[in-house]
Amino acid sequence: MKLTATALGLCVTSALLAGCGGGDGSGPGGGGGDVVDGGTFTMSLSQDPGNLDPQMSAGSALFTVTQFAYDSLLSVNPDDGEIQSALAKEWSAEGTTVSLTLADGVTCADGTEMTPSLVADNLNFVADPKNQSPFLGTFLPAEAKATGDDAAGTVTIELAAPAPFVLNGLASLPMVCPSGLEDRKSLAQGTSGTGPYELTEAAPGESYTYTIRDGYTWGPDGATTDTEGLPDEVVIKITENETTAANLLLSGEINAAQVLGPDAKRLQGAKLFEATTSGIIGEQWYNQAEGRVTSDPAVRMALTQAVDLDELQKVLTSGTGGPATTLAVSEPTSCPGDSASGSLPAHDPDAAADLLEQAGWTEGDDGIRTKDGKPLELVFIYQNNTGAGGAAASELAVQQWKELGAKVTATAQNETTLTGTIFGAGDWDISWVSLNVNAPDQLVPFLSGPAAPDGTNFAAIKNDEYDAAVKDVMSVPGVEGCDAWLEAESTLIANADIVPFANSSVTTFGNGAEFQTPGNLVPTSIRMMAK
């Protein structure tokens, strides 16, 4: 979806729910084995990425595969959050000016040199509102203007206003090579990047095959493809059924898969390699567009009070997760803290019913509330890749809303369909979409500004208090403004503009391979292991 929404949602910087970490060192594919060069690394992905243009969707599936063929200007140390090199070997951010010096010898897969002027073309493409890149305002501040000096090897970005986490954003923005910039349609089922792998075969809905590049030396923090243990080939296999993915992993037919729920327990019992991270898995949004029943603040608050968020969290995570903390929790988190627990409306079905009565929604003999002759009908959509817990939690929520007097139609959608629904101003009132990012400013375009389809504010949120707080904190450098960012988030949560209710640890299991997943699986971290 348009966000790396990782395993469970959109991705806005890191894969919606992917992890960073190692394994327990035991069992098939676990640590302690011998590293072997070459071979094929096969990874299961629950959703097809769709159009492969890396700058035109922030869906978690696309964000996952983008890492293999494309590079960003910078990278982030998964342990401490420090900015590291990637395409740029030097960088600075002072006031409204960002300066970058490109690494030497960076080339595209077709042999073309990646120059500062080409980087500037990339940045200016994203910065142009006409191009409707979801990364504008998320990874690149609005009204940014870039220039490249090929002779000096430098790129300069001038910002319209200070941006506290601008370098973090640049670490998630993929750069496209000249052939792709000149023919965007060619990117739909092809790649044009400087990354460690190149797409060599695409079978949409089935698999995508990437082949390693020789001479790649400009990966995150200087990573290269000469490193022992990297596979010569990577195959991304689309496997929507989680149980099937788990079975393929156990049999050794695939090397990596992100698995939740009961199947995850099976894999843990087999002592497979594990890379785990925490992220938001339960996040409730309301469509506040004019004409939707959920545009009424009273209805949004009543629907929030009607559900037992603690119970939903336990069901959704199969008892392995915990309550939500902040809106930006993807590792490494820029502003750790808790903006949620003290702000979430309390579970109170009686208060919810009273609120609807006051708003003119009266309960009929059939238990359904009506207003001006129209029933309280709601369209509820949620992602279909959250395992058995997701289906059970959605059923529980629907039941509690029905007890309130609402008639709810619930539909599970894959990432591509759900993204099209919410960003295309489609038919929905309530959605469960997990937006995982690591810096709070990356959420601003999704929580304010133009509504979809004109902007990325897909829920059409308009919260003046949040907007004012963001305007003030944008001028505060980095982590110095974290307290203010958390307070701004709390205003949205308390108003039921967004309802985060569950965090969870999500694990990517490995068999015959080890890797790191700080948000997304890092291609240069893959190590093939002897079986």
C-alpha positions in Angstrom: 0.0 0.0 0.0 1.2 3.5 -0.2 3.0 3.4 2.9 6.2 0.2 3.6 3.0 0.1 5.2 6.0 -3.8 6.2 4.3 -6.9 6.9 1.3 -5.3 7.8 0.6 -2.2 6.1 2.1 0.6 4.2 5.6 1.4 4.3 6.8 4.8 4.5 10.4 4.2 5.3 11.0 0.8 6.3 8.9 -2.1 5.4 5.8 -2.0 7.2 6.7 -4.7 9.6 10.0 -6.2 9.1 12.7 -6.8 11.5 16.2 -6.1 12.5 18.1 -8.8 14.3 19.7 -12.2 14.3 18.9 -15.7 15.0 19.3 -18.1 17.9 22.2 -19.9 16.2 20.5 -23.3 16.2 18.5 -25.5 13.9 18.3 -25.6 10.1 19.3 -22.4 8.6 20.2 -21.0 12.0 23.5 -19.4 13.0 26.8 -21.2 13.4 26.9 -22.8 10.0 29.4 -22.2 7.2 28.8 -19.3 4.8 28.7 -20.3 1.1 29.1 -18.1 -1.9 26.6 -17.9 -4.7 23.4 -19.9 -5.1 19.8 -18.7 -5.2 18.1 -17.0 -2.3 14.3 -17.4 -2.5 12.1 -15.2 -0.4 8.3 -15.4 0.0 6.3 -12.2 -0.3 2.6 -12.2 0.7 1.5 -9.5 -1.8 2.5 -8.8 -5.4 4.2 -5.4 -5.6 2.3 -4.4 -8.7 3.8 -1.5 -10.7 7.6 -1.6 -9.9 8.2 2.1 -10.3 10.1 2.7 -7.0 9.1 6.4 -6.7 5.4 6.0 -7.3 4.1 3.8 -4.4 5.1 3.4 -0.8 3.4 0.0 -0.5 5.3 -2.5 1.7 5.6 -5.2 -1.1 7.1 -2.7 -3.5 9.3 -1.2 -0.9 10.7 -4.7 -0.1 11.7 -5.5 -3.7 12.9 -2.0 -4.5 15.9 -2.5 -2.1 17.4 -5.1 -4.5 17.7 -2.9 -7.6 17.8 0.7 -6.2 19.9 2.7 -3.8 19.1 5.7 -1.6 21.5 8.6 -1.0 22.0 7.7 2.6 21.4 4.8 5.0 20.6 4.5 8.7 22.5 2.4 11.2 19.9 -0.1 12.5 21.4 -0.2 15.9 21.7 3.5 16.9 19.8 5.4 14.2 22.9 7.3 13.0 23.1 8.4 9.4 25.5 6.4 7.2 26.8 6.5 3.7 25.1 5.0 0.6 25.2 6.7 -2.8 26.5 9.8 -0.9 29.9 9.5 1.0 29.6 12.8 2.7 26.6 14.9 3.8 25.5 17.8 5.9 22.2 19.5 6.8 22.4 23.1 8.0 19.3 25.2 8.2 17.5 24.9 5.0 20.4 23.5 3.0 21.4 19.9 2.5 24.7 19.1 0.8 25.8 15.7 -0.4 28.9 14.4 -2.1 28.4 11.3 -4.2 30.6 8.2 -3.8 33.1 7.6 -6.6 32.4 5.2 -9.5 28.6 4.7 -8.9 27.1 3.1 -12.0 23.7 1.9 -13.1 23.0 -1.7 -14.1 23.3 -0.7 -17.8 26.7 0.9 -17.1 25.6 4.5 -17.1 27.2 6.7 -14.5 25.0 8.1 -11.7 25.9 11.8 -11.6 24.9 14.6 -9.2 22.7 16.1 -12.0 20.8 12.8 -12.3 20.3 12.7 -8.6 18.9 16.2 -8.8 16.6 15.1 -11.6 15.3 12.4 -9.3 14.7 14.7 -6.4 13.0 17.3 -8.5 10.7 14.7 -10.0 9.6 13.6 -6.6 9.3 17.3 -5.5 7.0 18.2 -8.4 3.4 17.9 -7.2 2.3 17.1 -10.7 4.0 13.8 -10.6 2.0 12.7 -7.5 4.8 10.7 -5.9 3.7 9.6 -2.4 7.2 10.3 -1.2 6.7 14.1 -1.5 6.4 15.5 2.0 7.2 12.1 3.4 10.9 11.4 2.4 11.4 14.8 0.7 10.1 18.1 2.1 7.6 19.9 -0.1 9.0 22.7 -2.3 12.5 21.2 -2.1 14.7 22.2 -5.1 17.9 20.2 -6.0 20.9 21.1 -8.1 23.8 18.9 -9.1 27.4 19.9 -9.8 28.9 17.1 -11.8 32.4 18.6 -11.8 32.4 18.8 -8.0 30.5 15.6 -7.5 28.0 17.3 -5.2 24.2 17.7 -4.8 22.6 20.6 -3.1 19.0 20.6 -1.8 17.4 23.9 -0.9 14.4 23.5 1.4 11.5 26.0 1.8 11.7 25.5 5.6 13.7 23.5 8.1 13.0 19.8 8.1 14.2 18.1 11.3 14.6 14.6 9.9 15.4 15.3 6.3 18.4 13.0 6.2 16.3 10.1 7.5 13.9 10.7 4.6 16.7 10.7 2.0 17.7 7.3 3.4 14.4 5.9 2.2 14.1 7.6 -1.2 15.3 5.3 -4.1 17.2 6.9 -7.0 16.3 6.0 -10.6 18.8 5.8 -13.5 18.5 7.8 -16.8 16.7 5.1 -18.8 14.0 5.0 -16.2 13.7 8.7 -15.8 13.3 9.1 -19.6 10.7 6.3 -19.9 8.8 5.8 -16.6 6.6 3.2 -18.3 9.6 0.9 -18.6 9.8 0.8 -14.8 6.4 -1.0 -14.4 8.0 -4.4 -15.0 11.7 -3.6 -15.2 14.4 -1.9 -13.1 16.8 1.0 -13.8 18.9 1.4 -10.7 22.3 1.4 -9.1 21.5 -1.4 -6.6 23.3 -4.6 -5.9 20.9 -6.6 -8.0 19.1 -6.2 -11.4 15.7 -7.5 -12.3 16.2 -10.1 -15.0 12.8 -11.8 -15.1 9.3 -10.8 -14.0 6.2 -13.0 -13.8 3.6 -10.8 -12.0 1.6 -12.6 -9.5 4.1 -15.4 -9.4 7.8 -14.4 -9.0 10.5 -11.8 -9.7 14.1 -12.8 -10.3 17.1 -10.6 -9.6 20.7 -11.2 -10.6 23.7 -9.9 -8.7 25.9 -7.1 -10.1 29.7 -7.3 -10.1 31.7 -4.3 -9.0 29.0 -2.9 -6.6 30.9 -1.0 -3.8 28.6 1.8 -2.6 26.0 -0.1 -0.5 24.9 1.0 3.0 27.9 1.9 5.0 30.2 0.7 2.2 28.6 -2.7 1.6 29.8 -4.5 -1.6 28.7 -7.5 -3.7 32.2 -9.0 -3.3 31.2 -10.0 0.2 31.4 -13.7 0.8 28.0 -15.4 1.2 25.9 -13.2 -1.1 23.6 -15.1 -3.4 24.1 -14.8 -7.2 20.4 -14.8 -7.7 17.4 -13.7 -5.7 13.9 -15.0 -6.4 10.9 -13.2 -4.8 8.0 -15.7 -4.8 4.5 -14.4 -4.3 2.8 -16.6 -1.7 -0.4 -15.1 -0.3 -1.2 -18.0 2.0 0.8 -17.8 5.1 0.6 -21.5 6.0 1.9 -22.4 2.5 4.8 -20.0 3.0 5.6 -21.7 6.3 5.5 -25.1 4.8 7.8 -24.1 1.9 10.2 -22.6 4.5 10.2 -25.8 6.6 10.9 -28.0 3.5 13.7 -25.7 2.4 12.1 -24.7 -0.9 12.4 -21.1 0.2 14.9 -19.3 2.3 12.9 -16.5 4.0 9.4 -15.6 4.8 7.6 -13.2 7.2 5.1 -15.3 9.1 2.6 -14.4 11.9 0.3 -16.2 14.2 0.1 -20.0 14.8 2.4 -20.7 11.8 5.1 -18.6 13.4 5.0 -20.8 16.5 5.6 -23.9 14.2 8.7 -22.2 12.7 10.0 -21.2 16.1 9.7 -24.8 17.2 11.8 -25.8 14.2 14.6 -23.5 15.5 14.9 -21.6 12.2 16.9 -18.4 11.9 14.9 -15.3 13.1 15.1 -11.6 12.4 12.5 -9.7 14.5 11.3 -6.1 14.9 8.5 -4.2 16.6 6.0 -2.1 14.7 2.4 -1.0 14.6 0.1 -3.8 13.5 -3.3 -2.4 14.6 -4.1 1.2 13.5 -7.7 2.3 12.8 -8.6 5.1 10.4 -11.9 6.9 9.6 -12.8 8.4 6.3 -13.5 12.0 7.1 -14.3 13.1 3.6 -17.4 15.1 3.1 -20.5 13.0 2.8 -19.2 10.0 4.7 -20.9 9.1 8.0 -17.5 9.1 9.7 -17.0 12.7 8.8 -19.0 13.4 12.0 -16.6 13.6 15.1 -19.3 12.2 17.3 -19.6 9.1 15.1 -15.9 8.6 15.1 -15.6 8.9 18.8 -18.6 6.6 19.4 -17.1 4.0 17.1 -13.8 4.2 19.0 -15.4 4.0 22.5 -17.5 1.0 21.4 -14.6 -1.3 20.7 -12.4 -2.9 23.4 -9.0 -1.9 22.1 -7.2 -4.0 24.6 -9.1 -7.1 23.6 -8.6 -6.3 19.9 -4.9 -6.0 20.4 -4.7 -9.5 22.1 -6.8 -11.1 19.3 -5.0 -9.4 16.5 -1.5 -10.3 17.8 -2.6 -13.8 19.0 -1.5 -12.7 22.4 2.1 -12.0 21.4 1.9 -8.2 21.0 1.3 -5.2 23.2 -0.5 -1.8 23.2 0.4 0.9 20.8 3.0 3.5 21.9 3.6 6.1 19.2 2.8 6.6 15.6 6.4 6.3 14.4 7.8 3.1 15.8 9.7 1.5 13.0 13.3 0.7 14.0 15.5 2.6 14.5 12.9 4.9 16.1 13.8 8.6 16.0 11.4 9.6 18.8 10.7 6.8 21.2 8.1 7.5 23.8 4.4 7.1 24.4 1.8 9.3 22.8 -0.9 6.8 22.8 -1.7 5.1 26.1 -2.8 8.3 27.9 -4.7 9.7 24.9 -6.7 6.8 23.5 -10.5 7.1 24.3 -11.5 4.6 26.9 -13.7 1.6 26.1 -17.2 2.7 27.1 -20.1 1.3 25.1 -22.7 3.2 27.1 -21.0 6.5 26.5 -20.7 5.6 22.8 -24.5 4.9 22.6 -25.3 8.2 24.4 -23.0 10.1 22.0 -24.8 8.7 19.0 -28.2 9.5 20.5 -27.1 13.1 21.0 -26.0 13.2 17.4 -29.4 12.2 16.2 -28.8 8.4 15.6 -31.7 6.6 17.2 -32.0 2.9 17.7 -34.8 1.1 15.9 -36.6 -2.1 16.8 -34.2 -4.1 14.7 -31.2 -2.7 16.7 -30.0 -0.5 13.8 -29.6 3.2 14.4 -31.0 5.7 11.9 -30.8 9.4 11.3 -33.1 11.3 9.0 -34.3 8.0 7.7 -30.9 6.7 6.8 -29.4 3.7 8.6 -25.9 3.8 10.2 -24.2 1.8 7.5 -20.4 1.4 7.5 -17.9 0.0 5.1 -14.9 -1.5 6.9 -11.8 -2.7 5.0 -8.6 -4.3 6.3 -5.5 -5.9 5.0 -5.6 -9.6 4.4 -2.0 -10.4 5.3 -2.3 -10.2 9.1 -2.9 -13.9 9.6 -5.6 -15.6 11.5 -5.4 -12.9 14.2 -6.4 -10.2 11.7 -9.6 -12.0 10.6 -10.6 -12.8 14.2 -10.0 -9.2 15.3 -12.0 -7.8 12.5 -14.9 -10.1 13.3 -14.7 -8.9 17.0 -14.7 -5.3 16.0 -17.7 -5.8 13.7 -19.6 -7.5 16.4 -19.0 -4.6 18.9 -20.0 -2.0 16.3 -23.2 -4.0 15.6 -24.0 -4.0 19.3 -23.7 -0.2 19.1 -26.4 -0.2 16.4 -24.3 0.0 13.2 -24.7 -2.1 10.1 -21.1 -3.0 9.1 -19.9 -4.6 5.9 -16.3 -5.9 6.4 -14.0 -6.8 3.5 -10.4 -8.1 3.6 -8.3 -6.7 0.7 -4.8 -7.3 -0.5 -2.4 -4.4 -0.4 -2.8 -3.4 -4.0 -6.6 -3.2 -3.8 -6.7 -1.6 -0.4 -4.2 1.1 -1.5 -6.3 1.8 -4.5 -9.4 2.1 -2.4 -8.1 4.5 0.2 -5.9 6.7 -2.0 -8.4 6.7 -4.8 -11.1 8.2 -2.6 -12.9 4.8 -2.8 -15.9 3.4 -0.8 -14.8 3.0 2.8 -15.6 4.4 6.2 -13.2 2.5 8.5 -9.9 1.0 7.6 -7.2 -0.9 9.4 -3.9 0.2 7.8 -0.6 0.0 9.6 1.6 2.9 8.7 5.1 2.2 9.9 7.8 4.9 9.8 10.8 5.8 12.0 10.5 9.6 12.1 7.3 11.5 13.0 7.6 14.1 10.3 7.3 11.4 7.7 3.7 11.0 8.8 2.6 14.6 8.3 1.4 14.2 4.7 -0.8 11.3 5.8 -2.3 13.2 8.7 -2.8 16.6 7.2 -2.9 18.5 4.0 -4.7 17.7 0.7 -7.1 14.7 0.9 -6.9 11.8 -1.5 -6.9 11.6 -4.4 -5.2 15.0 -4.6 -2.8 14.2 -1.7 -1.7 11.4 0.6 -4.0 12.4 3.4 -6.2 9.4 2.6 -8.5 9.8 5.6 -9.1 13.5 4.9 -8.0 14.4 8.5 -8.3 18.1 9.5 -7.0 18.7 13.0 -6.1 22.4 13.5 -4.3 21.7 16.8 -2.1 19.0 15.2 -1.3 21.3 12.2 -0.3 24.2 14.5 1.9 21.9 16.6 3.6 20.5 13.5 4.3 24.0 12.1 6.0 25.0 15.4 8.1 21.8 15.8 9.3 21.7 12.2 11.8 24.4 13.1 13.3 22.3 16.0 16.3 20.2 15.0 15.9 16.5 15.1 15.4 14.7 18.4 15.3 18.1 20.2 11.6 18.3 19.1 10.6 14.8 20.1 8.5 15.8 23.1 6.6 18.2 20.9 6.1 15.6 18.2 4.6 13.2 20.7 2.3 15.8 22.0 1.1 16.6 18.5 0.4 12.9 17.9 -1.6 12.8 21.2 -4.0 15.4 19.9 -4.9 13.3 16.9 -5.3 10.1 19.0 -7.4 11.8 21.7 -9.7 13.2 19.0 -10.1 9.7 17.4 -8.6 11.0 14.2 -6.4 8.0 14.2 -6.6 5.0 16.6 -3.4 3.0 17.1 -4.2 0.0 19.2 -1.6 -2.7 18.8 2.1 -3.2 18.4 3.6 -6.5 17.6 6.9 -8.2 17.0 7.1 -9.5 13.5 9.6 -12.1 12.5 11.2 -13.0 9.2 12.3 -16.6 9.4 15.2 -18.0 7.5 16.2 -21.5 6.4 19.6 -21.9 4.7 20.3 -18.2 4.9 20.7 -15.4 7.4 20.0 -11.7 6.9 19.1 -8.4 8.6 15.7 -6.7 8.3 15.8 -3.2 9.8 12.5 -2.3 8.3 13.1 -4.2 5.1 15.4 -7.1 4.3 18.8 -5.6 3.4 20.0 -7.3 0.3 23.7 -6.9 1.1 23.1 -8.5 4.5 22.1 -11.9 3.1 24.4 -14.8 3.8 23.8 -18.1 2.3 24.5 -20.9 4.7 25.7 -24.5 4.2 22.9 -27.0 5.0 
